[in-house]
């Protein structure tokens, strides 16, 4: 404790149990907030109704609150009663363009929009953590930044918030940053999981356009057919992965869209396909960009065609600091007891824009199993499904863990 005598073990244990009990005492409030958010989901960087609900949930707390300029974010700073470092806690707030197919009493009332990734739970947990820590403000040895973020689902909301100063909101950079993400499968209910190093992939895109010269399907020698060359590119990209990259530093390439032609006897002028590329290291991310673009343009040229490859950089690799990840795992066990933390053996191939924060600040991103008890995590509809459900029972534990992470990290 930076030169202070450590607190007696029994005192620390009592404080942790008090925190957990306080979180469980507010479970009704957390559920009401989560249900209100779920019923009125919003997409992207502009979430006015969501922002309003968050501001109402924080009303009356001893927080310095600011809102975003280019997005409807909320940044709240809690000043501790003692001097010390800064810890950042993040919760994302946006939904997905998915039409919900559930029979919940709080089902989405917005056609074609759904909290299918559990961000409504993240927001409620972070608001709960703000209440828990505000009640213990005098004991905090430092400050806490609460980052309520829009636009995680492909809109780079974290990057915008960083550009607007969220990492400097307390007047100095955070010493650590933490975030939780619920999953409806993969983990048993109530179990947290993380790992040091890469925890989620970088997600980039490649859009390839092959231009030739159309003609009659019966006389391909009179045309320049772009389809065989585009098909060759698809196969060559897969071969590039297996032959050109270390299997222990994975690269995943998937062609998810391929369009060409209008009729079986017409050679089109153009073929076009779109690719998602997942990598787990900066070196491979850079190498894929260079090699994939060169590969498809060279194949086009070899066939006498014009090839255009547009590489789009998406979210970076989400990399947990090994020390902070281990610290977070210990915090789960301290708070909830043995059996509630699982070290992930490998990363997840999804992507996450908390990666922008972790590029700037050491920290940890954790998963939390939130499958309803009546469903099997192995077969339950997963995140982003129109039928996905998350169990409200994890809300108090998630809020308590965020608060415990902040308190414990500030006390180091």
N, C-alpha and C positions, 0 to 999 in steps of 0.2 A: 504493500500500500504506500509506495513511494516514501519509505522512511518511517511511516507510522507503525505502531505495534499492530500485528494482525488481530482481528476480532476473534474471540473464542469460537471454537467450532460449533458449539451449541447455539451461540448467538447467530452465526451465519445460517445454520440449518433452520432456526426459527424464522429468520427473515425470509428465507426462500419459501418455506411452507406458508407463511403469511401472504406472500406475493401470489402463490398459486391459488390459495383460498379466495383472495380478493378477486382474481380473474374468474374463478368459478361462480362467485357471487354475482358477477355482472353478466353471466351467460345469457340471461334473457335480453338485456340491452344489446349485446353483441348480435344475437339472432335477429332482433327487430331491425337493426341497422343493415345487416346482411340481406334480409328479405326485402327491405325497401330498395336497396341497391339492385337486387336481382330483378325486381319487378319493373324497374325503369332503366334498362341498360343503355349505354351510349357507346359509340364507336369513335376511335381516332383520338385526335389531340384536343377536340372541343367537347367537353363533358359538363355543360352548365348545371344540369340537375344533380349530377353526381357530386360536383364541387360544392353545391349548396348543401347537400346532405352531410358532407364531410365537415364543412364549416359549422353546421349546427351541432354535430357530434362533438366538436372541439370547444364549443362555446362555453365560456366560464373558466376554462383552464388557464393557468399562468404561462401562456405561450406567446411568443413573438411570431405572428402569422403573416405570411406574404403569399400572394397569388401570382401566377405566371402572366407574362405579357403576350407571348405567342401561342400559349396553350393554357388550358384551365387547370393548371397544377395548384397544389397547396404545399407550401413549405412552412413548417412550424418548428421553432427552436425553444427548447426548454433549458433554462439556465439553472444549473445545479447550485446547491447551497455551499459547495466547497470548490476551490479551484481544481482544474484538471483538464484532461484532453476532451476531444469531441468524438462521439460515436453517431453514425448515421444509420437509421432504420428506414427501409423502403417498402412501400406497398403500391402495386399497380392497380389502376382503377377501370380500365377500358374493357369493353365486351367485344364480341365477334359478330360478323354478319351471318348468323345461323338462326334458323327458325326453330324455336324450342318445341320438342315433342315429349313433354312430361305432363304429369297430372298433379303437380305441386300446387298448394294453395297460394303460393307467391310466384307463380309462373310469369315469365316475361309478358308485359302488356304492350310491348313494342314489336310490331310485325317484322319478322326477319332479323331480329337482333336478340342476342342471348349472352348471358355470362357463362359461356361454355368452357371457360378455362379457369374458373374459380377466383377471378380477380375481386369479386364481391367479398369473398372471404378474406382475401389479403387486406382489403381496405378496412374491413371491420376489425380485424386483428390489430392493425396498426393504430386505429383509433382507440382500441382497448388498451394497447401498450402506452399510449399517450396519457390515458387516465391513470393507469397504474403508476407510471413514473412521476406524474404530476403530484400524486398523493405522497410520494417519497422524495420530493424535490430537495428537501434540506439534507438528505443523506447522500445525494449524488455528488461524486467527486469529479465534476466536469459537466459538459453540456451534451444534449441530445438533439439531433436534427431528424425530424419526421418528414420523409419524402413521399408525398402522395402524388403518384405519377400517372398521367394519361398516356395513351399512345404506345403501349408496349407491343401490341400486336402488329408489328411491321411498320410503325410510324416513328420510331426512334425517339420516343418521348423522353427517355433518360438523357440522350444526347442534347436535346433542347433544354432540359432542365439544368444540365451541367453548363451549357453556354450562358444560361441566365443566372448562374451563380449559386446553385444549390450546395455545391461542395464548400463554398465560402460563407454560407448563411450564418454560421456562428462566429464569424470573424477570423477563423483559422480552419485549416483543412482537418477532416476527420482522421483519427488514428486508425479507425476500422469502420467497416460498413457491412450490414447484414440484411438478408432478405429471405423470405420463405415462399414456397410455391406448393400449393396443394395438388395432389394427383388422385384420380379416381381409381387407379389401378397401380400395378408395379409394387406397391408397398402395402403392408397390413395397416388397417385403420389405426391412427394415432402414433405410427412409427415415423421418426424423422430419419433422413439420410443425407449424407454429403460425402465428399472426398476432397483431399488436397490435390491441387493441379486442375487440369481441365475437367469441368463438370458438365458443360454443354458445348455444342459445336458452334463454329462460325457458319453462317448461312449466306451464301452468295448465289448469284444467278448468272446464267449465260444465255443470251438470246442470239440465235444464229439464223441468218437469212441467206439463202442460196438462190441466186438469180441466173436463169438460163434463157432459152428461147423456146417458146411454146410451139406445138405442132400437132400433127395427127398421130395417134397412137400406133397406126399401122406402119409409119415411116419414121422411126426415132432417129435415123441417120440424118434426116433433114432438120432436126431440132437440136436443142441442147437441153437434155432432160435433167432437171435439178434433183429429182427424187432419188435416183440411185446414189448420187453423191451424198445427199443428206443422210440417207440410210447408212452409208459407209461411215459417215462422221459419227453417228450414234454408236455404232459398234466400236469404232476406233477410240472413242472416249472411254468406253469401259475397259478396253485393252490397255489404254494409257494408265488407268488406275492400277490394274493388277500387275503390269510389267514395270511401271515407273515409280511406284511409291512403296515405302516400307509398310508391310502389313501391320506392324506394331505402332504405326502412326497413321491411323486410318484416314482414307478419303472415300466419300460416298458421292457418287454422281447418279442422278436420276433424271431421265428425260420424261417430263410430265405432260408435255404438249407437243404435238406434231401435226402440222397442217399443210396440205398441198392438194391442188387439183379440184376439179368440179365434176368430172365424168370419167368413166373407165377408158374411153378412147380418145382422151384429150391430154396431151402433154402440157403441163402448166408452165408458165413463165417463172414461177417462184415456189420454193419450199421453205418452210419456217418451223423451227422447233425451239422449245424453251427448256432450260435445265436448272435444277437446283443442285448446288455443290456444298457438301458439308465437310469441314476439316477441323482438326483439333490442335493445330500448331500454326504459329505465324509463318514458319518456313514453308510448310506445305500449302498454306493459303496463297502465298505469293507465287509458289512454283506452279500451282494449278492454273492460276490466272495466266501466266506466261505460256505454259505448255498447251493449254486447251485452245487458246486463241490462235496460236501458231498452227496447231494441228488442223483445225477446221478450215482455216484460210488456205493452207497448203494443199489440202485435199480438193478444195474448190478449184484452185489454180491448176492442179494436175488434170482435172477434167475439163479445163477450158471454161470454167464458170466464174462468176463473180461471187465471192463469199464475204459476208460482213458478220463479225462476231462482236457483240456488245456485252462486256462483263460488268455486272452490277455488284458492288460491294455492299453486303448486308451487315448483319450484326457480327461483331468479332467473337472469338472464342471466349466463353465464360470461364475464367480461371480463378479457382479458389486459392487463396494463400494457404500453404500447408499448415502453418502455425495457427492461423485463425480458424481453419476448418477443424483442427484437433480441439481447439478451445471451444468451438461451438458444440462439438460432440460431447465434451465433458459437461458443458452447461446443460444439455438435454438430460444427461444422467443425474446431475446434481438436482435438477428441478423435478424430474418425473420418475427417477429410479431406473434400475437396470432393465434392459430389454426394450427400451424405447428409442435407441439409436442404432443405426446400421450403417457401416462404412460401405459406400457404393463401390463395387469392384471395377466399374468402368463408367465412362461418361454417358450421357444421354445425347442422342443425335439431334434433338430439337435445339433451338436457339433462343436467346434471351438478351434483352437490351440492358439488363443489369451488368452485362459485360462491360459497358462503357464506364460504369462506376468502378468496377474492379480493375479496370485498366489504370485508374487514377489512385485508388485507395485499396490497401490490403483488406480483405474481408472474406466472407463466406456466403454462399447461396445454398440453401437447404431445401430438400423436398419433404413433404408431410403427407402421409397416406390419409386420405379422407373418403374412402369408399364407405357408403352406407352399410350398416351391419347386415342387412338382408341380401346384400349382393356379394359376389365373389370377386376379389380384386383381380383374379386371373382372367375373368371373362367379362367383367363389367364394362359398359361403354366408357371409352377413355376421353380425356380432355379433348375439346373441340367437337365432340359428338353432339348431335341434337338431343340425345337422350341421356347425356351425362348428368349425374347427381353427385353432390358432395354433402357429407354429414356435418351438420351444425355442431356436433359434439366436439369437434376439434378446435372450435373457435377459442374457448378459454385457454387451452394449452398453447395454442399458437401465440395469442396475445401475451401470455405469461412468459413464454420463451423469449420473445422479442424484448420484453422489459428486462428479463434476467440477463440476457446477453449484454444489453447496454449497461446495466448496473455493475455486472461482474467485470466487464472490460474497462469501465471507468475506474474501478477499484484496483486494477493491476498496477 
